[in-house]
């Protein structure tokens, strides 16, 4: 099993920045891909960004150029730097991990709320 714990959410004004962190523990040898999903009220959960152990990345079109995902393999951490935040970025953000892109949703964190005020 893999445990994921997020931190760093909060309330920010439009145009501001936040950095989310996710700490992984447990059977992390099986993890190759880590990422962030988000779910806004009344909407489906969507992939925001993902990164492999080799640092290949993938971003949703809506966040390209504003968000940056990175990871520290030694410290078993993954980060999501969010700049130029918009009210439509308001959602619960979930850390996810898996052995491949298709299995990215094998493990989930508990979620952290990000609220962007206009």
Steps between C-alpha positions, in 0.01 A plus 500: 500500500595859438397792716480851359465813713438840344566843643509859384144581403323815608332821396667734253392793286482472124844545349671359807703186551494187712721196523358161583714220640437128514702261714503133407573212736457124509563273202626780280727269297194428286439866420616641168248776436369759742261779434227737605129483426237752597127492550282807510143489640266334253780404264693183426846446636759599240871448458689826548860383462712189526867412510698179459803390697703611199338845522285477189198721555146539378266794561136579444459769234328725751811527720783493246733793551363569849559180698822306538531149639827373642621218720780418739553126469743490791255670733197323349325831439306643210414867466253706304595864461192696400543853368259751350214326676146554376166457677435200275799326659297473821468131585614224731839389377598135539843345480505173307756232425535183301729271306415656162299782345202266467537398865551855633184469707616189688563705813343822625567759765225647712482825303572862577271795430616779272274805483572790267300816564424753228 
